[in-house]
């Protein structure tokens, strides 16, 4: 009878586990559980006998005392990754857990359905703050430092960056006639973030020789000359080209900061280089016969930038996209792993905490040290196999019924024993 009672208890736990798995079939990041049964200590009716010269050996006679739950194991196999399109959602493909903190307690989860709270912190639906490494003002991330609350500062801006270099590329036509001019223009940025148009005029002086002049508008909009220097010829704003290779004899020219200030009245404290590129550059400046494609390709300055959007890459780096077109790292999500993930304790909200048998958390970067990569805009779904769970439910139900029959049979036998007295 008591063996049957233990069987009822065990199969009730089995059914509870199966029911919990089925209930969480659509829970983000949920890991299914399975029950492991073991028999209880057996009662020895007679011990084993060793063989002798007169008789063979005998086996022990034992009667079991029922069953018990040896353990409830967590299945940490990968769940299906589902695209959500939300920029803050993340899924781990491979080993590892997101690190979160709530009420001073550090927890670990595979559920990556995240969002930003009013303070700009990256949080789970229950309010636990995701942990990681914040970037400094230059966008550098020190992953060797301690982790902390991860978020995006509300209203973050990028300070303006003054132009120091203007890239010039394309082809100057070697077959142009002397005194022909080609004009290109580009906006350069001063130290206060103001954009100022810069006009560059290339005038052919002779075969394989071009003169470069520059102009910028003053406060009244009147174009003023800007001195250009750094050439090897005379005057210093002349560029010579090799007729065989088509390459310029210098890598660039210079516009002095003082001349830029004088011409435009803007704040320039650094010289601005006109960079012609290095030999072999696909977009470098050359001179060959044919169409003119020379232009000012780009400049390295930027106006003030306001955070517009962000993205998360496979290593967990959160990159901000600013209104001035620049990108800057804002932080990086930390991942953790354990020697024995099966030893973790569930604490609700699809989260775990370490136990004495899980080992200490080992922090790291996604994609390194055995940790999985991060997939942005998606979440990991439950790894519950419904077909297997329904089969287990049938097995649990049949086991419960069979043990109840054992109790019923034992009750009838005891009743017969009592009836012997009548």
N, C-alpha and C positions, 0 to 999 in steps of 0.2 A: 504493500500500500504506500509506504513512504517513498519507495522508488518511483511509483507513479506520480506522487505529489511533486517530487523533484523534476520529473519529466514535464509536468504541467507548467511549473515555474520557468523551466528552461525554454520551453517552446513559446510561452507567453512573451518572454524577452526576445526570442527570435522573431515573433510576429510584430512586436513593438519596433524592432530594428528595421524590418522590411517596410512597415507602415511609414516610418520616418523617412526612409529612402524615397518611397513613392511620393510622399508629401512634398519632398524637396526636388522633384524631378525637373522643375524649372527655376530652381534657385541658382543665381549666378555664383559660380565658383564652388558650389557644394561638392563635397567628396563623400561617396557612399560608404556605408559600413557593412560589415559581415560578422556573423556570430560564429565562434569556434566552441564546440562542445567537447567535454571530456568526462570520462566516467569517474565516479567517486570511489573512495577506498572500499575494497571488497572485504567481506567477512570470510575468514578461512575456516572451513568446516573440517578439513584434514590436510595436513601438510604433505609435501612431496616425500617420497621414499626412494632411497638410492638402490640401484640393483645389487643383489647379493649372489652368492654361488647357488643359493637354493631358489631364489625368486627374482623376477625382474623388478625394475623400478616403477613407482607409482607417481602420478601427477597430483599436484595439489587440487583440492576441491574448494572452490571459492564461489561465493554468492555476492554479486554486486549490490551496492546500496543506492544506486540511482545515478543521475547525471548532474553535472554542474556546468556553468558557463566559464570556460577557460579564458576567454577574452573576447572583446569586440574590436575588430581591426578596422582601421580606416584605409580605404582604397584611394591612393594618391595618383592614379593614372590620369593622363591628360584628358580633359573634357573638350568637347567641340568648341571651336572659336567662331563666334557669331559677330558679323559686322553690324555696328550700330550707327556709324557716321558721326558720332559725338566726339569732338576733339579730346575731351578729358577722359574718355574710356580707354582702358588698357587691358591687355590680356598677356599672360606669360606663356610662351610656347617653350616648354621644357621645365627644368627644375627651378625651384625658388618660390619665395613668398614676398608679397608687398609688406613693408613694415609700416605700422600705424601706431598712433598713441592717443589714448583717451583717458581722461581722469588720472593722468600720471602713470598709467600702465601701458607698456609696449605690447602690442599684439601683432599677429601675422595672419595674412589672408591671401587667398587666390582670387577673391572677388574684386575686379577692377572697374566696377561701375562707380566712377568718381565725378566730382563736381567741385566748383569753387564756392566758398561761403562768402559772407559779407566782408570778411577781412582779407579776402584774396587767397585763403589757404585751400589747398587741395584736400578734400575730405571725402570719406565714405558716406553712404546714406545715413548711417547712425551717428555721424559727427566725428569719427576718429580721423585725426590729421595724418596724412601720408608723410612719411619721413624720407629725407634725402639730403643732398648737398646743394646749398644755394650758391649761385654764381656771384662773383664780386662785380664792381662797377664796370670792369673791362670785359665781362663775360667769361672770365676764367673760373673753372670749377676745381676745387681741391678735394678729390675723392679720398685722400688720406686723412682728412680731418673728421671730426665727429659729425654724425647726422643730426638733423633737426627738422622742425616743421617746414614743409615745402609749400611754396605758393608763388603767386605772381603779384608783385606790388601793384595796387590799384593806382591808375594814372601814371604809370612809369613812363619816363621820357628818356631819350638819348640826347645828350648835349651836342650842339653843333660841332662839326669838325672842319677846320679850315683847309682849303685846298693846298696841297704841297706839290702835286704832280698832275700834269695833263698829258694823256697819251695821244700821240699823233701817229696815224697809220694810213696805209693806202699807197697809191701810185701817183707820182708826179710825172706828167708826160714829157719824156725826153725830146720828143719831136715838136714841142711847143716853140713858138717864135720868141725871140728876145723881146722883153718888156711885157710879155703876157703875164697876167696876174690871176691867182686863184685864191679865193677867200673862204675861210671856214670859221665857225664861231661855236662857242660853248659857254655855259654859265659856270663861273667859279664862285666858291663860297668863302666869305671872310670869317673872322674869328667870332663874330656875333651871330653867325648863321644866315647872313644876308647873301642872296644870290646876285651876281653882277655879270653881265654879258662881256665876254672877251672875244674880240675879233682878231684873227690872224690872217695876214695877207702875205702870200708867197709870190714874189716877182722874179722872173727869170732874167738874170744879168748876162749870162753867157752860157755856152754849152756846159752842162753838168754843174751849173752854179745857180743857186737861188738865194734871194735875200728875204728874210723874215722880218716883218714889222707887226706890232701889236697896238691895239687901241681899246680903251674902256671908256664908258660914259661917265661924266662927272655928275654932281647932284642936279644940274640943270638939264641933263640928258645930252650934253654936247660931248662928242667923242674926243678923247685926249690920248696922245701917244704914250706908249709904255716902252721904255728901253729894253731891248733884247740883246743879250750878250752870251759869250761862251763859245763862239765859233772859232775855227782855226785860221780863218782868213781875215782880210781887212776890207770893210769894217767887221766887227765882231758878231754881227747878226747874219753873216753869210754862211751858207751850208754848201759844201762841195760833195759831189757824188762820183763814185768810181764808175767809169763807163762800162767796165767789164762785168762787175757784180751788181751794179745798180744800187749799192748801199751807200748811205751817207758817211762822211769821214768822222762824224762825231755821234755820240749817243743821245744828244739833246742840247737844248739851249736853256738859258735862265732869264727869268724876269725878277728883278730885285724887289723886295718887299717895299722899300721906300718909294720906288717908281709907281708901284701899284696903288699905294696910299695917295701919292700926289695926283695920280690921274683920276681916281674914283672917289677919294675921300673916305674909303672903307677901311676897316681895321685888318691890316695884314702885317704880321710880324715875322713871317717866314717867307723866304724866296719861293717862287713857284717854278718848277722845272717843266720844260716841254720835252717829253720823253719820246724818242723816235723808235724805241725798242732795240733789241739786240739782234745781231745777225742770225738769220734763220727763223725769226719769229713770224708766224703766219700773218699777224696783223701789224707787222712793223712797217716803217716808211721805206719806200724804194723809188727808184726812177728808171722807168723803161718807156719805150715808145708805146703810144696807145692812149686809151681813155684815162682821164683824170678821175681817180677815186680817193684822193687824199682828203682826210677829214680829221677833226678832233674827235676821237673815239669815246673817251671817258675822262673823268677826273676823280680824284680820291676824296674830295670834300663832301660834306653832307649837312643839310639844314637840320634844325631841331626835329626830332622824331617822336611821335606818340605811338604807344603800343596799340596795334590794330588786331592782331591775331597771334596764334601760337601753334606749334606742332610738336609732336613727341616722336623721336626716332627709335630705332631698335635697341639702342643702348640706354634708353630712358632719359635722354637729354631733352629738356624742354627749351625750345628756341622761340623767341619772340620775333614777330615781323612788325616793323615800325613804319610809320607813314612816310618816312624819307627813303623807303626801299631797303634799308639795312636790316640785317638779322643779327640777333645777339642771344647767346645762351643765357637762360634765366635760372636754370637749376638742373639737377639730375636725380631721378628716382633711384632709391637704394633697394636692392633685393637681399634676401637672407635665405640661408638654407641650413639644414640640420643633419647631423650624422644619422639620426633615426627619426624621420618625420612621423612615423607611426606612433611615436611616443608623445606627440603633442596632445594637449588637452583642449577640447572644444569649450568655448566660452560664449557661444551665441554670435549672432550677426555674421555668420560664416567666418569666424575668426578663431585663432588658436593662440595658446600661450605655451611656453616651454614647460616641460616636466623633468624630474630627475633622470628619466630614461630617454629623453629626446636629444640631450646634448645642448650645448650653448649655441646660440645663433651665430652663423658665420656670414658677415656682411660682405657684399661685393657689388660689382657692376654687371648689369645684364649683358649676356654674351661672353662673359669671362669666368674662368675658374669653375666651369661646370654649371653655371647658372644659365637659364634659358634667356631667349631674347624677348623683347617687348613688342607687341603689335598694337599700334595706336588705332583709335577709332573702332575698337572691337572689345568684346568681353568673352571670358571663358565660361561656358555653360556647365551645368551639372554633369557628372560622369555616370549618373544612374542609368543602368540598362533595364528598361521596363520589362522586357521579355524575361530576363533572368529574375527580376524581383517578383513577377507574378508566379513564376515557377517556385521560387522560394516561399511565397505566401501559401501556395498549395501544400508544399512540404511541411510548413509550420502548422497549418490547419490539420493535416492528417496526423502529424505527430501528437498534437494536442488531443485529438479525438482518441487515438490509440492509447495514450496514457490515461485518459479518463475511463476507458474501458478496463484498464488494469485495476483502477480504484474500485469500479463497480463490481468486478469479479472478486476482488479481495473482500468487499463488503458482503457479498453473497456467501462466500466461504465462511466468514466469521459468523454470519447469521445461522448457517447450517451447524456450526460448532456450538452455538448457544442452544440450538434446538435439540441437541443430543441429550440435554438434561431433562427434556419433557418426556 
